[in-house]
Amino acid sequence: MRISQENSQVFVADISGELVGFIQLYPTFSTVDLSRIWILNDWYVLKRFRSQNVGYELLRAAKEFSERSGASQLRIETGLDNIKAQRLYGKFGFIESNGCKYYHFPLND
């Protein structure tokens, strides 16, 4: 539904006609900075393509789009135990946020 309402951006990785991965970005807005922020919330690469730079190229496409849109940030979060992803984020240039804690409130438990 978010795609049909143009409320997200999707980037896909295609190798020889096979869809091997995607990233989906969701927009938000910072009233503190008065700027657009993109949240990278959905990201998947087929397991057999994960060591072939597919994820990195999807990140590059997301970053370039975010810059072109005039956004001030591209945000992503991951589990504390997802060391492989954390290494990729660092390699790519993401900065780990040490000044904030993330909380959530489960509504349907």
N, CA, C and O atoms as a MOPAC input file, in Angstrom:
PM7 MOZYME 1SCF
protein

 N      0.81600 1    -1.17700 1     0.00000 1
 C      0.00000 1     0.00000 1     0.00000 1
 C      0.87500 1     1.26200 1     0.00000 1
 O      0.55100 1     2.23100 1    -0.68700 1
 N      1.97500 1     1.26100 1     0.75900 1
 C      2.81700 1     2.45900 1     0.82200 1
 C      3.41900 1     2.77400 1    -0.53900 1
 O      3.63600 1     3.94100 1    -0.86500 1
 N      3.69200 1     1.74400 1    -1.33800 1
 C      4.24800 1     1.98200 1    -2.66400 1
 C      3.20400 1     2.64200 1    -3.55300 1
 O      3.49800 1     3.62500 1    -4.23300 1
 N      1.98600 1     2.10800 1    -3.55100 1
 C      0.94000 1     2.67300 1    -4.40700 1
 C      0.57300 1     4.08800 1    -3.98100 1
 O      0.11800 1     4.87600 1    -4.81000 1
 N      0.75700 1     4.42600 1    -2.72100 1
 C      0.48100 1     5.77600 1    -2.23500 1
 C      1.71600 1     6.67200 1    -2.33300 1
 O      1.70500 1     7.81000 1    -1.86600 1
 N      2.77300 1     6.15100 1    -2.94000 1
 C      4.03100 1     6.87500 1    -3.09900 1
 C      4.55300 1     7.38600 1    -1.76100 1
 O      5.03500 1     8.51400 1    -1.65800 1
 N      4.44900 1     6.53600 1    -0.73400 1
 C      4.89700 1     6.88000 1     0.60800 1
 C      6.12800 1     6.07100 1     1.00400 1
 O      6.42200 1     5.91900 1     2.18900 1
 N      6.84100 1     5.55700 1     0.01500 1
 C      8.10800 1     4.88400 1     0.24600 1
 C      8.85700 1     4.82100 1    -1.07500 1
 O      8.29400 1     5.07300 1    -2.14100 1
 N     10.12600 1     4.48300 1    -0.98500 1
 C     10.95400 1     4.31200 1    -2.17000 1
 C     11.56800 1     2.92400 1    -2.11000 1
 O     12.07300 1     2.51100 1    -1.06600 1
 N     11.52700 1     2.20700 1    -3.21100 1
 C     12.06500 1     0.85800 1    -3.25900 1
 C     13.17500 1     0.80300 1    -4.30200 1
 O     13.03700 1     1.33300 1    -5.40400 1
 N     14.26600 1     0.16000 1    -3.94000 1
 C     15.37600 1    -0.08000 1    -4.85500 1
 C     15.58900 1    -1.58200 1    -4.92000 1
 O     15.61100 1    -2.25500 1    -3.88900 1
 N     15.74400 1    -2.10500 1    -6.11800 1
 C     15.91500 1    -3.54200 1    -6.28500 1
 C     17.25200 1    -3.85400 1    -6.93300 1
 O     17.79900 1    -3.05600 1    -7.69400 1
 N     17.76100 1    -5.02400 1    -6.61500 1
 C     18.97500 1    -5.53600 1    -7.24900 1
 C     18.56400 1    -6.67500 1    -8.16000 1
 O     17.89800 1    -7.62100 1    -7.74000 1
 N     18.97000 1    -6.56900 1    -9.40200 1
 C     18.62000 1    -7.53900 1   -10.42700 1
 C     19.91800 1    -8.06000 1   -11.03800 1
 O     20.72700 1    -7.27600 1   -11.53500 1
 N     20.11900 1    -9.35400 1   -11.00400 1
 C     21.29300 1    -9.96100 1   -11.63000 1
 C     20.79600 1   -10.95000 1   -12.66900 1
 O     20.15700 1   -11.94900 1   -12.34000 1
 N     21.09300 1   -10.66200 1   -13.91100 1
 C     20.68700 1   -11.51400 1   -15.04400 1
 C     19.19900 1   -11.81900 1   -15.02900 1
 O     18.78900 1   -12.95100 1   -15.28500 1
 N     18.39100 1   -10.80900 1   -14.73100 1
 C     16.94600 1   -10.98300 1   -14.74200 1
 C     16.36400 1   -11.57100 1   -13.47700 1
 O     15.14800 1   -11.74500 1   -13.38500 1
 N     17.19500 1   -11.88200 1   -12.49800 1
 C     16.70300 1   -12.43400 1   -11.22700 1
 C     16.72400 1   -11.35300 1   -10.16300 1
 O     17.75100 1   -10.70900 1    -9.94600 1
 N     15.59300 1   -11.15200 1    -9.49800 1
 C     15.52100 1   -10.21300 1    -8.39200 1
 C     16.23800 1   -10.83900 1    -7.20200 1
 O     15.79600 1   -11.86100 1    -6.67600 1
 N     17.35200 1   -10.22600 1    -6.77300 1
 C     18.17000 1   -10.84200 1    -5.72600 1
 C     18.15900 1   -10.05500 1    -4.42200 1
 O     18.68200 1   -10.52600 1    -3.41300 1
 N     17.56600 1    -8.85400 1    -4.42900 1
 C     17.50900 1    -8.08100 1    -3.19400 1
 C     16.74000 1    -6.79400 1    -3.38300 1
 O     16.44800 1    -6.37700 1    -4.50400 1
 N     16.41700 1    -6.17100 1    -2.25200 1
 C     15.71700 1    -4.88700 1    -2.28400 1
 C     15.97400 1    -4.11800 1    -1.00300 1
 O     16.35200 1    -4.68000 1     0.02400 1
 N     15.75800 1    -2.82600 1    -1.09600 1
 C     15.75200 1    -1.91800 1     0.06000 1
 C     14.50300 1    -1.06800 1    -0.07600 1
 O     14.15200 1    -0.64200 1    -1.17600 1
 N     13.83300 1    -0.82100 1     1.04100 1
 C     12.68700 1     0.08400 1     1.02800 1
 C     12.91800 1     1.18800 1     2.05400 1
 O     13.21700 1     0.91800 1     3.21700 1
 N     12.77600 1     2.42300 1     1.61000 1
 C     12.96300 1     3.59900 1     2.45700 1
 C     11.61500 1     4.23200 1     2.76000 1
 O     10.73300 1     4.29000 1     1.90300 1
 N     11.47200 1     4.70500 1     3.99200 1
 C     10.25000 1     5.37000 1     4.41800 1
 C     10.58400 1     6.79500 1     4.84200 1
 O     11.56200 1     7.01200 1     5.55800 1
 N      9.79000 1     7.75900 1     4.41300 1
 C     10.09000 1     9.14800 1     4.77100 1
 C      9.56800 1     9.51500 1     6.15200 1
 O      8.55400 1     8.99500 1     6.61900 1
 N     10.28300 1    10.41400 1     6.78100 1
 C      9.81200 1    11.06400 1     7.99600 1
 C     10.37300 1    12.47300 1     7.97500 1
 O     11.09300 1    12.83900 1     7.04500 1
 N     10.05800 1    13.25700 1     8.97400 1
 C     10.48700 1    14.65100 1     8.98300 1
 C     10.93000 1    15.01600 1    10.38200 1
 O     10.25600 1    14.67700 1    11.35500 1
 N     12.05100 1    15.70000 1    10.49700 1
 C     12.54000 1    16.18300 1    11.78300 1
 C     12.08900 1    17.61900 1    11.97800 1
 O     12.49700 1    18.50900 1    11.23200 1
 N     11.25000 1    17.84500 1    12.97500 1
 C     10.83700 1    19.21800 1    13.26300 1
 C     11.95400 1    19.98300 1    13.96900 1
 O     11.96000 1    21.21400 1    13.95700 1
 N     12.89000 1    19.27600 1    14.57800 1
 C     14.03500 1    19.92900 1    15.21800 1
 C     14.97200 1    20.49400 1    14.15500 1
 O     15.38500 1    21.65100 1    14.23200 1
 N     15.30600 1    19.66900 1    13.16100 1
 C     16.21000 1    20.10000 1    12.08700 1
 C     15.48100 1    20.72300 1    10.89600 1
 O     16.11000 1    21.27800 1     9.99600 1
 N     14.16100 1    20.62800 1    10.89900 1
 C     13.34700 1    21.07700 1     9.76200 1
 C     13.83900 1    20.46800 1     8.46000 1
 O     14.08300 1    21.16100 1     7.47200 1
 N     13.97700 1    19.14600 1     8.49400 1
 C     14.47900 1    18.46000 1     7.30500 1
 C     13.88700 1    17.06800 1     7.18200 1
 O     13.43700 1    16.46900 1     8.15900 1
 N     13.90100 1    16.57000 1     5.95300 1
 C     13.43600 1    15.21000 1     5.65800 1
 C     14.49900 1    14.20600 1     6.10800 1
 O     15.70000 1    14.46400 1     6.03100 1
 N     14.02500 1    13.07100 1     6.57400 1
 C     14.87700 1    11.94800 1     6.94900 1
 C     14.29100 1    10.71300 1     6.28500 1
 O     13.07300 1    10.53900 1     6.26200 1
 N     15.14700 1     9.85300 1     5.74500 1
 C     14.69700 1     8.57300 1     5.20600 1
 C     15.10100 1     7.48100 1     6.17700 1
 O     16.23200 1     7.45300 1     6.66300 1
 N     14.17000 1     6.58300 1     6.45400 1
 C     14.42900 1     5.44400 1     7.33100 1
 C     14.51000 1     4.19800 1     6.47200 1
 O     13.56000 1     3.83500 1     5.77700 1
 N     15.65500 1     3.55600 1     6.53400 1
 C     15.85400 1     2.30100 1     5.82000 1
 C     15.37500 1     1.19900 1     6.75900 1
 O     16.07300 1     0.81600 1     7.69800 1
 N     14.18300 1     0.70400 1     6.49300 1
 C     13.57000 1    -0.24200 1     7.41200 1
 C     13.48100 1    -1.64900 1     6.83600 1
 O     13.54000 1    -2.62400 1     7.58500 1
 N     13.34200 1    -1.77000 1     5.54500 1
 C     13.21200 1    -3.07800 1     4.90600 1
 C     14.38500 1    -3.28500 1     3.96400 1
 O     14.63800 1    -2.47500 1     3.07300 1
 N     15.09600 1    -4.38600 1     4.17700 1
 C     16.28400 1    -4.65900 1     3.36400 1
 C     16.47600 1    -6.16800 1     3.33400 1
 O     16.51600 1    -6.81900 1     4.37800 1
 N     16.59100 1    -6.71200 1     2.14600 1
 C     16.78000 1    -8.14800 1     2.01500 1
 C     17.61700 1    -8.45100 1     0.78300 1
 O     17.42800 1    -7.86300 1    -0.28100 1
 N     18.54800 1    -9.38600 1     0.95400 1
 C     19.34500 1    -9.91400 1    -0.15000 1
 C     19.30700 1   -11.43200 1    -0.04200 1
 O     19.52000 1   -11.98300 1     1.03800 1
 N     19.03700 1   -12.11400 1    -1.15400 1
 C     19.06000 1   -13.57900 1    -1.14600 1
 C     20.39900 1   -14.06500 1    -0.59900 1
 O     21.45200 1   -13.50600 1    -0.90700 1
 N     20.33900 1   -15.09800 1     0.20500 1
 C     21.52400 1   -15.57600 1     0.91300 1
 C     22.72200 1   -15.84100 1    -0.00800 1
 O     23.85000 1   -15.49000 1     0.33700 1
 N     22.49500 1   -16.44000 1    -1.14400 1
 C     23.61500 1   -16.80100 1    -2.02300 1
 C     24.27600 1   -15.58400 1    -2.69200 1
 O     25.32000 1   -15.72100 1    -3.32900 1
 N     23.66500 1   -14.38900 1    -2.54800 1
 C     24.22600 1   -13.17500 1    -3.12700 1
 C     24.79200 1   -12.22300 1    -2.07800 1
 O     25.23900 1   -11.12800 1    -2.41700 1
 N     24.77700 1   -12.62500 1    -0.81400 1
 C     25.17500 1   -11.72000 1     0.26900 1
 C     26.66400 1   -11.40700 1     0.30000 1
 O     27.04900 1   -10.41700 1     0.92200 1
 N     27.49500 1   -12.17700 1    -0.31900 1
 C     28.93300 1   -11.87200 1    -0.32400 1
 C     29.37300 1   -11.30300 1    -1.67300 1
 O     30.55600 1   -11.35600 1    -2.01200 1
 N     28.43600 1   -10.76400 1    -2.43600 1
 C     28.74700 1   -10.27100 1    -3.77900 1
 C     28.50400 1    -8.76200 1    -3.92300 1
 O     28.26200 1    -8.28200 1    -5.03000 1
 N     28.56500 1    -8.02300 1    -2.83200 1
 C     28.39800 1    -6.56300 1    -2.82900 1
 C     26.99600 1    -6.08900 1    -3.19400 1
 O     26.80600 1    -4.89900 1    -3.44300 1
 N     26.02100 1    -6.96900 1    -3.23300 1
 C     24.65000 1    -6.57500 1    -3.56000 1
 C     24.11500 1    -5.61800 1    -2.49600 1
 O     23.54300 1    -4.57900 1    -2.82400 1
 N     24.29900 1    -5.96400 1    -1.24000 1
 C     23.83400 1    -5.10300 1    -0.14900 1
 C     24.48500 1    -3.73800 1    -0.17900 1
 O     23.82800 1    -2.72000 1     0.03900 1
 N     25.78300 1    -3.72100 1    -0.44900 1
 C     26.51800 1    -2.46000 1    -0.51800 1
 C     25.97000 1    -1.58400 1    -1.64600 1
 O     25.78500 1    -0.38100 1    -1.46000 1
 N     25.71500 1    -2.16700 1    -2.79300 1
 C     25.19900 1    -1.39000 1    -3.92900 1
 C     23.77900 1    -0.88300 1    -3.66500 1
 O     23.42400 1     0.21300 1    -4.09700 1
 N     22.97300 1    -1.66900 1    -2.96500 1
 C     21.64600 1    -1.19700 1    -2.58400 1
 C     21.76200 1    -0.00400 1    -1.63000 1
 O     21.02600 1     0.97400 1    -1.75900 1
 N     22.69200 1    -0.09300 1    -0.67100 1
 C     22.92300 1     1.03200 1     0.24000 1
 C     23.36300 1     2.27200 1    -0.52300 1
 O     22.92300 1     3.38200 1    -0.22700 1
 N     24.22900 1     2.07700 1    -1.49900 1
 C     24.72000 1     3.20300 1    -2.30000 1
 C     23.55900 1     3.88500 1    -3.03100 1
 O     23.48400 1     5.11200 1    -3.07800 1
 N     22.65600 1     3.08000 1    -3.59900 1
 C     21.49100 1     3.63800 1    -4.29000 1
 C     20.59400 1     4.40700 1    -3.31700 1
 O     20.08900 1     5.48000 1    -3.64900 1
 N     20.39800 1     3.85900 1    -2.12200 1
 C     19.57400 1     4.52100 1    -1.10600 1
 C     20.21200 1     5.83900 1    -0.67600 1
 O     19.51800 1     6.84300 1    -0.51300 1
 N     21.51500 1     5.83900 1    -0.49300 1
 C     22.23000 1     7.05300 1    -0.08900 1
 C     22.12900 1     8.12600 1    -1.17000 1
 O     21.82900 1     9.28200 1    -0.87200 1
 N     22.37300 1     7.75200 1    -2.40800 1
 C     22.31300 1     8.72000 1    -3.49800 1
 C     20.91700 1     9.30800 1    -3.65200 1
 O     20.76500 1    10.51100 1    -3.86800 1
 N     19.89600 1     8.45900 1    -3.54100 1
 C     18.52300 1     8.95000 1    -3.61100 1
 C     18.24700 1     9.92400 1    -2.46600 1
 O     17.67600 1    10.99300 1    -2.67800 1
 N     18.65500 1     9.54900 1    -1.25600 1
 C     18.40800 1    10.39000 1    -0.07800 1
 C     19.06800 1    11.75400 1    -0.23900 1
 O     18.47300 1    12.78000 1     0.09100 1
 N     20.29300 1    11.76400 1    -0.74400 1
 C     20.99500 1    13.03600 1    -0.97700 1
 C     20.24900 1    13.87800 1    -2.01500 1
 O     20.04300 1    15.07400 1    -1.81100 1
 N     19.84500 1    13.25700 1    -3.12300 1
 C     19.12800 1    13.98100 1    -4.18400 1
 C     17.79500 1    14.55500 1    -3.69400 1
 O     17.34500 1    15.59200 1    -4.17900 1
 N     17.17300 1    13.87500 1    -2.73500 1
 C     15.87700 1    14.33500 1    -2.22800 1
 C     16.02600 1    15.49600 1    -1.24600 1
 O     15.03000 1    16.07900 1    -0.81800 1
 N     17.26200 1    15.82900 1    -0.89200 1
 C     17.49400 1    16.92500 1     0.03800 1
 C     17.38800 1    16.52800 1     1.50000 1
 O     17.34100 1    17.39500 1     2.37200 1
 N     17.35000 1    15.24700 1     1.77700 1
 C     17.24000 1    14.76900 1     3.16200 1
 C     18.51500 1    15.09800 1     3.94200 1
 O     19.59900 1    15.22900 1     3.37400 1
 N     18.35100 1    15.22700 1     5.24700 1
 C     19.50200 1    15.49700 1     6.10400 1
 C     20.13100 1    14.21800 1     6.63800 1
 O     21.28400 1    14.22600 1     7.06900 1
 N     19.37700 1    13.11500 1     6.61200 1
 C     19.88900 1    11.86500 1     7.17300 1
 C     19.26200 1    10.65700 1     6.47900 1
 O     18.16300 1    10.71800 1     5.92800 1
 N     20.00600 1     9.57300 1     6.53300 1
 C     19.50700 1     8.24800 1     6.19400 1
 C     19.74100 1     7.42000 1     7.44500 1
 O     20.88000 1     7.28400 1     7.89100 1
 N     18.68700 1     6.86900 1     8.01500 1
 C     18.78900 1     6.13600 1     9.28800 1
 C     18.53300 1     4.65300 1     9.07900 1
 O     17.76200 1     4.24200 1     8.21200 1
 N     19.21300 1     3.86400 1     9.91000 1
 C     19.00500 1     2.41700 1     9.91300 1
 C     19.24600 1     1.92100 1    11.32700 1
 O     20.01000 1     2.52300 1    12.08100 1
 N     18.60300 1     0.83800 1    11.68200 1
 C     18.87700 1     0.20600 1    12.97500 1
 C     19.03000 1    -1.28500 1    12.74700 1
 O     18.53500 1    -1.83500 1    11.76400 1
 N     19.71500 1    -1.91800 1    13.66200 1
 C     19.90600 1    -3.36200 1    13.57400 1
 C     20.04600 1    -3.93400 1    14.97500 1
 O     20.26200 1    -3.20400 1    15.94200 1
 N     19.92200 1    -5.24100 1    15.06900 1
 C     20.06500 1    -5.91100 1    16.34500 1
 C     21.49300 1    -5.81500 1    16.86200 1
 O     22.44200 1    -5.73800 1    16.08200 1
 N     21.63700 1    -5.82000 1    18.17000 1
 C     22.96200 1    -5.75000 1    18.77600 1
 C     23.83500 1    -6.93000 1    18.37500 1
 O     25.06100 1    -6.81900 1    18.36700 1
 N     23.22200 1    -8.04900 1    18.04600 1
 C     23.97900 1    -9.24900 1    17.69300 1
 C     24.25400 1    -9.36800 1    16.18800 1
 O     24.89000 1   -10.33200 1    15.76200 1
 N     23.79500 1    -8.42400 1    15.38700 1
 C     23.98800 1    -8.49200 1    13.94100 1
 C     25.32000 1    -7.81100 1    13.57000 1
 O     25.34300 1    -6.74200 1    12.95900 1
 N     26.39000 1    -8.44800 1    13.95100 1
 C     27.73700 1    -7.89900 1    13.78900 1
 C     28.09000 1    -7.71500 1    12.30900 1
 O     28.72000 1    -6.72400 1    11.94200 1
 N     27.69600 1    -8.64800 1    11.47800 1
 C     28.00500 1    -8.56800 1    10.04800 1
 C     27.40900 1    -7.29000 1     9.43900 1
 O     28.08600 1    -6.57200 1     8.70300 1
 N     26.15300 1    -7.02000 1     9.74900 1
 C     25.50800 1    -5.80600 1     9.23600 1
 C     26.16700 1    -4.56200 1     9.81500 1
 O     26.35500 1    -3.57500 1     9.10200 1
 N     26.52000 1    -4.59400 1    11.09700 1
 C     27.16100 1    -3.44100 1    11.71800 1
 C     28.49900 1    -3.11700 1    11.04700 1
 O     28.84800 1    -1.94900 1    10.87900 1
 N     29.23600 1    -4.15100 1    10.66800 1
 C     30.49900 1    -3.92900 1     9.95400 1
 C     30.24900 1    -3.24300 1     8.61200 1
 O     30.97000 1    -2.31900 1     8.23600 1
 N     29.22500 1    -3.70200 1     7.89400 1
 C     28.89300 1    -3.09700 1     6.60700 1
 C     28.49900 1    -1.63700 1     6.79000 1
 O     28.93200 1    -0.78500 1     6.01500 1
 N     27.68700 1    -1.33300 1     7.80000 1
 C     27.26800 1     0.04300 1     8.02900 1
 C     28.48100 1     0.93400 1     8.30800 1
 O     28.57900 1     2.04200 1     7.78000 1
 N     29.39400 1     0.44500 1     9.13500 1
 C     30.60800 1     1.20700 1     9.42700 1
 C     31.46200 1     1.40900 1     8.19100 1
 O     31.96000 1     2.50800 1     7.94600 1
 N     31.63200 1     0.35800 1     7.41500 1
 C     32.40800 1     0.43400 1     6.17300 1
 C     31.79300 1     1.45200 1     5.21300 1
 O     32.50200 1     2.17000 1     4.50800 1
 N     30.49300 1     1.49800 1     5.20200 1
 C     29.77600 1     2.38400 1     4.29500 1
 C     29.84900 1     3.84300 1     4.74400 1
 O     29.74800 1     4.75200 1     3.92100 1
 N     30.02500 1     4.06900 1     6.05500 1
 C     30.11000 1     5.43900 1     6.56500 1
 C     29.01900 1     5.83100 1     7.54000 1
 O     28.97400 1     6.97800 1     7.98600 1
 N     28.13100 1     4.89300 1     7.88400 1
 C     27.13000 1     5.19100 1     8.90200 1
 C     27.82900 1     5.43700 1    10.23100 1
 O     28.85700 1     4.82200 1    10.51600 1
 N     27.28600 1     6.32100 1    11.03600 1
 C     27.83700 1     6.64900 1    12.34600 1
 C     26.90400 1     6.07700 1    13.39900 1
 O     25.70400 1     6.35200 1    13.39700 1
 N     27.46600 1     5.27500 1    14.30100 1
 C     26.65500 1     4.70000 1    15.37400 1
 C     26.22900 1     5.80100 1    16.32700 1
 O     27.04600 1     6.61700 1    16.75400 1
 N     24.95700 1     5.82000 1    16.65600 1
 C     24.42900 1     6.82100 1    17.56900 1
 C     24.66400 1     6.38100 1    19.00100 1
 O     24.10600 1     5.38200 1    19.45400 1
 N     25.48200 1     7.12500 1    19.70200 1
 C     25.73900 1     6.82200 1    21.11200 1
 C     24.97700 1     7.76400 1    22.03100 1
 O     24.93900 1     7.54600 1    23.24100 1
 N     24.37600 1     8.79900 1    21.48100 1
 C     23.71300 1     9.79800 1    22.29900 1
 C     22.25500 1     9.51900 1    22.56500 1
 O     21.61700 1    10.26000 1    23.31300 1
 N     21.69900 1     8.45800 1    21.96700 1
 C     20.27900 1     8.16800 1    22.13700 1
 C     20.07900 1     6.68400 1    22.42200 1
 O     20.88100 1     5.83800 1    22.02800 1
 N     19.00900 1     6.40400 1    23.10500 1
 C     18.56600 1     5.02100 1    23.28400 1
 C     17.26900 1     4.87700 1    22.52100 1
 O     16.46300 1     5.80600 1    22.46500 1
 N     17.07400 1     3.74100 1    21.95000 1
 C     15.86700 1     3.45000 1    21.20100 1
 C     14.91200 1     2.66700 1    22.09600 1
 O     15.32000 1     1.69300 1    22.72800 1
 N     13.66600 1     3.07300 1    22.15800 1
 C     12.62400 1     2.38400 1    22.92800 1
 C     11.45800 1     2.06700 1    22.01000 1
 O     11.23500 1     2.74800 1    21.00900 1
 N     10.73400 1     1.05000 1    22.35200 1
 C      9.48000 1     0.78100 1    21.63100 1
 C      8.42900 1     0.37200 1    22.65800 1
 O      8.76100 1    -0.07600 1    23.75500 1
 N      7.18400 1     0.52900 1    22.29700 1
 C      6.07100 1     0.17200 1    23.15200 1
 C      5.23300 1    -0.86900 1    22.41900 1
 O      4.54600 1    -0.52800 1    21.45600 1
 N      5.27100 1    -2.13100 1    22.85100 1
 C      4.50100 1    -3.17100 1    22.16400 1
 C      2.99500 1    -2.97000 1    22.41200 1
 O      2.55100 1    -2.89500 1    23.55800 1
 N      2.24000 1    -2.88600 1    21.34700 1
 C      0.81200 1    -2.60900 1    21.46500 1
 C     -0.07300 1    -3.84500 1    21.34800 1
 O     -1.21700 1    -3.83600 1    21.80400 1
 N      0.44400 1    -4.89900 1    20.74400 1
 C     -0.40800 1    -6.06000 1    20.47900 1
 C      0.12500 1    -7.32700 1    21.12800 1
 O      0.13100 1    -8.38500 1    20.50000 1
 N      0.56300 1    -7.23700 1    22.35000 1
 C      1.07800 1    -8.44500 1    23.02400 1
 C      0.01300 1    -9.12100 1    23.84400 1
 O      0.27600 1   -10.14600 1    24.47300 1

